[in-house]
């Protein structure tokens, strides 16, 4: 009987640790901050360059 209680407590402890680890990971992700980019001027246009092979346009950096 003591063995069953010990196994039950052990399983409950492991499940508690897994749950806490998951919750802490989600809280860490929620605290992450985004660095906003500086806004572009309204009249500023992005120049595009066409790939000669595929014909797809890519922005120039």
N, C-alpha and C positions, 0 to 999 in steps of 0.2 A: 504494500500500500504506500509506503514511503517512497518507493522507487517511482510509482506513477505520479505522485505529487511533485517529485523532483523533476521529472521529465516535463510535466505540464508547466512548471515555473520556468524551466530552461527554454521551452518553445515560446512561451509568452515573452520572455526577455529578448529572444532573438527577433521576434516579430516587432516588438517595441523599438529595438535599435534600427531595424530596417525602415520602419515608419518615420522615425525621427530623422534618419539620414535623408529620406525623400523630402520631408517637409523643409529641412534646412537647405537642401539644394534648390527647392522652388523659391524660398525666401531670398536666397543669394541671387537668383536670376531676376527676381522682382526688383532688387535693389540696384541692378546694373543701370548705369546712366548712359545716355546716348549723347555723343558730342555733336551738336548741331553744326551744319555747314553754314558758312556765311552766305546770306542770300545774294543771288546774282542781281545785277541791275536789270530793270524791266526791258530795256532796249537791247540788251546783250544777247546775241544769238550764238548757238553752238555750231561750230564748223564741222561738217561731216566729210569723211573721206570714203570713197567707194573701193571695195576690194575688187580688183580686176578679174579674179577667178570666179568668185561666187556672185558678185554684183551686190553684195550687202553693204550698207552704209554703216560706218563706225564713227563715233565722235573723236575728233582730234584732241589730244591732251596738250 
